[in-house]
Each structure stands twice: as C-alpha cells, then as structure tokens.
C-alpha cells in the first residue's frame, strides 16, 4: 500500500524539542508521531510503522536511546534512524555513530533548514497539498 505522506517518529524526553520538531516537520508536509521515552518509542514504532526515526540518545535513563536503537536495527533495519543529541558534535568526533546504526546526527537545537534538506534527500518531498514552504 502506498502512503500519501511520510511518517516520522520523533523520540525525546523534552516536550519542547518534540513540539518544535512537530511544527517544522508538519509545516513541510510530513506526518509526525512522538514519544517521550524508549518504551513509548517502541510502541509508537510498532503502531505507526514510520518511514524514519529521529531519536534522542539520552532520555529517562542513560542508555534508553541506545537500547531503542538496537531494537529498531534488529527488527527493522530498513528504517533510517537519526540521532538527536545535545552532544552531537562531540559524539561525531569521539564515536562512529554509523557503527551504532545511526544514519546521521542532528545537533540540538536543530537547524530547520538542515533538517528538512536531509529529510527530503532521504525520503523525498511529501506530496504537495498546500502545506509547508521550504
């Protein structure tokens, strides 16, 4: 079955980050699902079957993001997962995030132009329906 719009799951324990991601992504025509921790993220992933995941590495406990990443890569290796982190630049220099399974890293606060450019390259632009300018 062909989806009309791409679904993006955003997992972060900061409600302000989730709200800003929702505004940016929905304004560009993506469908956004959110979760506030790894357990919710796994449940939402199974329910919504997103096309892409943006995942905070450190949430309710230090390895929550890492655990969810391992589960997603084991059972859904075709779905791209991007790391969302306040330590993104440092992490890029000190660890191989691709070895961890991430397609890339978004540094908080996220630059909307960079985010949308990357998502369009990865997923294609959502169908034109009057939503979003970019």
Rosetta silent file (secondary structure, phi, psi, omega in degrees, C-alpha in Angstrom):
SEQUENCE: XXXXXXXXXXXXXXXXXXXXXXXXXXXXXXXXXXXXXXXXXXXXXXXXXXXXXXXXXXXXXXXXXXXXXXXXXXXXXXXXXXXXXXXXXXXXXXXXXXXXXXXXXXXXXXXXXXXXXXXXXXXXXXXXXXXXXX
SCORE:     score description
SCORE:     0.000 S_00000001
   1 L     0.000  134.227 -177.965    0.000    0.000    0.000 S_00000001
   2 L   -88.047  126.035  177.296    1.343    3.431   -0.972 S_00000001
   3 L   -81.292  144.736  175.785    1.407    6.042    1.777 S_00000001
   4 L   -73.595  -45.505 -177.193    0.358    9.563    0.907 S_00000001
   5 L  -125.431  152.832  176.576    2.755   11.235    3.329 S_00000001
   6 L   -77.064  137.475  178.848    5.943   10.150    5.021 S_00000001
   7 E  -102.301  129.480  179.221    5.602    9.376    8.732 S_00000001
   8 E  -120.326  127.182  176.464    8.421   10.458   11.033 S_00000001
   9 E   -98.111  124.711  177.948    8.679    9.257   14.631 S_00000001
  10 E  -111.752  123.882 -177.818   10.431   11.677   17.000 S_00000001
  11 E  -120.187  115.049 -178.928   11.525   10.267   20.357 S_00000001
  12 L  -159.944  145.343 -179.869   12.774   12.709   23.002 S_00000001
  13 L   -85.501   -2.656  179.440   12.060   13.313   26.679 S_00000001
  14 L   -98.537  111.259 -177.687   11.958   17.088   26.194 S_00000001
  15 H   -61.681  -29.676  178.055    8.425   18.210   25.263 S_00000001
  16 H   -67.407  -38.790  177.241    9.763   21.492   23.818 S_00000001
  17 H   -64.800  -45.479  178.868   12.013   19.603   21.401 S_00000001
  18 H   -61.015  -41.573 -179.836    9.109   17.394   20.330 S_00000001
  19 H   -64.824  -42.359 -179.214    6.866   20.434   19.836 S_00000001
  20 H   -69.027  -38.423  175.714    9.435   22.263   17.707 S_00000001
  21 H   -61.758  -42.594  179.860   10.097   19.157   15.595 S_00000001
  22 H   -59.584  -47.315 -178.346    6.366   18.746   15.064 S_00000001
  23 H   -60.647  -48.619 -177.638    5.956   22.358   13.891 S_00000001
  24 H   -64.179  -48.412 -175.040    8.883   22.191   11.460 S_00000001
  25 H   -71.099  -43.391  179.733    8.060   18.764   10.033 S_00000001
  26 H   -66.993  -33.488  179.108    4.292   19.194    9.764 S_00000001
  27 H   -66.860  -18.750  178.399    4.720   22.586    8.108 S_00000001
  28 L  -100.901    5.312  173.214    6.666   20.788    5.391 S_00000001
  29 L    97.900    5.721  177.439    4.003   18.116    4.908 S_00000001
  30 L   -86.668  152.910  172.035    5.323   15.225    6.991 S_00000001
  31 E   -91.363  130.248 -175.467    3.166   13.281    9.442 S_00000001
  32 E  -116.073  128.622  171.099    4.748   13.418   12.896 S_00000001
  33 E  -115.412  146.023 -178.006    4.350   10.904   15.707 S_00000001
  34 E  -129.369  157.376  174.864    6.061   11.495   19.045 S_00000001
  35 E  -147.200  147.245 -175.974    7.168    9.542   22.083 S_00000001
  36 L   -99.865   -2.541  177.365    8.722   10.736   25.335 S_00000001
  37 L  -159.587  175.263 -176.658   10.845    7.700   26.174 S_00000001
  38 H   -62.399  -40.525 -179.209   12.233    4.491   24.734 S_00000001
  39 H   -64.661  -46.277  176.284    9.297    2.329   25.753 S_00000001
  40 H   -62.751  -38.560  179.744    6.765    4.715   24.186 S_00000001
  41 H   -60.464  -43.834  178.394    9.023    4.987   21.148 S_00000001
  42 H   -63.741  -43.549 -179.532    8.995    1.239   20.609 S_00000001
  43 H   -64.983  -44.311  178.894    5.210    1.090   20.992 S_00000001
  44 H   -65.248  -36.546  178.136    4.636    4.011   18.608 S_00000001
  45 H   -61.074  -46.402 -178.827    7.019    2.478   16.097 S_00000001
  46 H   -65.655  -36.041  179.983    5.045   -0.758   16.086 S_00000001
  47 H   -73.914  -44.116 -169.036    1.712    1.101   15.811 S_00000001
  48 H  -100.859  -17.124  179.319    2.597    3.687   13.179 S_00000001
  49 L    49.757   63.050 -175.369    5.353    1.987   11.131 S_00000001
  50 L   -68.885  160.979  177.694    7.240    5.253   10.431 S_00000001
  51 L   -84.363  -20.595 -176.739    9.436    5.865    7.412 S_00000001
  52 E  -158.696  150.891 -179.991   12.161    7.469    9.533 S_00000001
  53 E  -125.738  136.181  170.321   13.004    7.927   13.229 S_00000001
  54 E  -113.746  118.306 -166.725   14.670   10.859   14.990 S_00000001
  55 E  -126.624  124.339  172.417   15.886    9.563   18.351 S_00000001
  56 E   -71.862  137.327 -177.058   17.375   11.298   21.386 S_00000001
  57 L   -76.480  -43.017 -176.649   20.247    9.242   22.731 S_00000001
  58 L  -114.169  114.048 -179.104   19.866   10.051   26.440 S_00000001
  59 L  -123.135 -120.930 -173.678   16.365   10.136   27.854 S_00000001
  60 L   -61.819  -28.992  168.097   14.828    8.689   31.017 S_00000001
  61 L  -142.110  164.757 -167.716   18.000    6.767   31.645 S_00000001
  62 L   -54.026  -39.369 -174.813   21.418    6.961   30.090 S_00000001
  63 L  -106.694   19.190 -179.312   21.090    4.097   27.609 S_00000001
  64 H   -60.473  -45.527  179.187   17.382    4.379   26.696 S_00000001
  65 H   -65.471  -39.432  179.438   18.115    5.717   23.215 S_00000001
  66 H   -65.102  -42.608  177.880   20.825    3.140   22.624 S_00000001
  67 H   -61.403  -46.336  179.161   18.508    0.296   23.659 S_00000001
  68 H   -63.122  -40.626  178.578   15.749    1.500   21.356 S_00000001
  69 H   -59.341  -45.545  179.191   18.242    1.897   18.523 S_00000001
  70 H   -60.222  -43.207  179.095   19.405   -1.708   18.952 S_00000001
  71 H   -63.176  -44.355 -179.642   15.804   -2.967   18.911 S_00000001
  72 H   -63.919  -43.409 -178.372   14.937   -0.964   15.803 S_00000001
  73 H   -69.033  -31.366  179.468   18.027   -2.100   13.937 S_00000001
  74 H   -71.458  -43.660 -173.266   17.454   -5.735   14.878 S_00000001
  75 H  -101.619  -17.869 -177.144   13.808   -5.895   13.814 S_00000001
  76 L  -140.851   59.253 -173.013   13.508   -3.015   11.317 S_00000001
  77 L   -65.931  -15.967 -178.702   16.946   -2.481    9.731 S_00000001
  78 L   -80.409  -14.375 -176.824   15.488   -0.797    6.639 S_00000001
  79 L   -89.138  120.633  179.125   14.149    2.220    8.573 S_00000001
  80 E   -68.016  137.895  178.402   16.666    5.090    8.821 S_00000001
  81 E  -124.761  129.026  177.710   17.289    6.363   12.337 S_00000001
  82 E  -111.665  138.101  179.155   18.915    9.713   13.057 S_00000001
  83 E   -80.191  136.893  174.237   20.456   10.617   16.381 S_00000001
  84 E  -118.189  118.751 -174.129   19.241   13.766   18.116 S_00000001
  85 E  -153.281  146.143  173.411   21.654   14.952   20.744 S_00000001
  86 L   -78.300  -11.385  177.636   22.929   17.976   22.606 S_00000001
  87 L  -108.882   21.826 -174.278   26.336   16.282   22.404 S_00000001
  88 H   -53.726  -49.701 -178.609   26.102   15.635   18.660 S_00000001
  89 H   -63.359  -44.577  177.834   29.282   17.457   17.595 S_00000001
  90 H   -62.803  -43.595 -179.072   31.314   15.862   20.376 S_00000001
  91 H   -62.012  -40.302  178.148   29.790   12.466   19.644 S_00000001
  92 H   -60.259  -34.036 -179.449   30.662   12.751   15.947 S_00000001
  93 H   -82.533  -26.141 -172.307   34.302   13.302   16.889 S_00000001
  94 H  -106.831  -10.974 -178.184   34.501   10.635   19.587 S_00000001
  95 L  -146.261  153.755  175.851   32.343    7.758   18.265 S_00000001
  96 L   -91.607   97.446 -176.393   31.334    6.228   14.980 S_00000001
  97 L   -66.953  -25.536  177.215   27.586    6.814   15.025 S_00000001
  98 L   -69.049  -31.720  175.531   27.177    4.799   11.821 S_00000001
  99 L   -65.867  -30.180  178.419   28.614    1.789   13.668 S_00000001
 100 L   -76.411  -13.200  178.912   25.888    2.341   16.245 S_00000001
 101 L   107.622   -3.984 -178.948   23.364    2.157   13.382 S_00000001
 102 L   -79.581  143.139  176.525   22.523    5.837   13.016 S_00000001
 103 L   -78.362  -20.979 -179.275   22.245    7.387    9.558 S_00000001
 104 E   175.697 -179.541 -175.983   23.449   10.716   10.943 S_00000001
 105 E  -128.073  132.751  170.716   23.357   13.142   13.853 S_00000001
 106 E  -106.517  125.540  178.042   21.254   16.248   14.431 S_00000001
 107 E   -84.543  131.440  173.836   22.733   18.666   16.946 S_00000001
 108 L   -78.267  141.690  -11.024   20.299   20.354   19.345 S_00000001
 109 L   -71.099  145.623 -175.345   18.994   22.923   18.733 S_00000001
 110 L   -78.257  136.276  172.658   18.177   21.668   15.264 S_00000001
 111 L   -81.813  113.935 -176.584   18.520   23.972   12.284 S_00000001
 112 H   -55.747  -37.898 -179.196   15.174   23.509   10.461 S_00000001
 113 H   -63.937  -43.287  178.623   16.718   24.112    7.021 S_00000001
 114 H   -65.566  -43.967  179.642   19.331   21.398    7.537 S_00000001
 115 H   -58.206  -51.105 -176.924   16.730   19.016    8.957 S_00000001
 116 H   -67.964  -37.652  177.883   14.328   19.457    6.048 S_00000001
 117 H   -60.944  -44.555 -179.659   17.069   19.298    3.419 S_00000001
 118 H   -67.193  -42.506 -179.430   18.296   15.993    4.807 S_00000001
 119 H   -65.416  -39.902  177.339   14.810   14.506    5.136 S_00000001
 120 H   -63.546  -38.148  178.475   13.908   15.489    1.579 S_00000001
 121 H   -67.302  -37.654 -177.193   17.099   13.859    0.344 S_00000001
 122 H   -79.299  -42.937 -172.097   16.393   10.689    2.323 S_00000001
 123 H  -110.420  -18.843 -170.335   12.614   10.392    1.858 S_00000001
 124 L    88.736  160.242 -179.790   11.689   12.770   -0.927 S_00000001
 125 L   -76.106  140.133  176.229    9.399   15.719   -0.511 S_00000001
 126 L   -61.242  157.042  179.333    5.884   14.973    0.743 S_00000001
 127 L   -56.774  143.613  179.119    3.089   15.362   -1.814 S_00000001
 128 L   -69.985  123.563  176.271    2.070   18.944   -2.469 S_00000001
 129 L  -141.871   21.845 -178.919   -1.119   19.740   -0.626 S_00000001
 130 L    89.062   -8.002 -178.441   -0.558   23.378    0.155 S_00000001
 131 L   -86.728  140.878  169.003    1.350   22.518    3.328 S_00000001
 132 L    72.190  148.547  173.550    4.765   23.902    4.043 S_00000001
 133 L  -131.007  140.233 -178.832    7.158   26.142    2.272 S_00000001
 134 L  -163.891    0.000    0.000   10.734   25.272    2.061 S_00000001
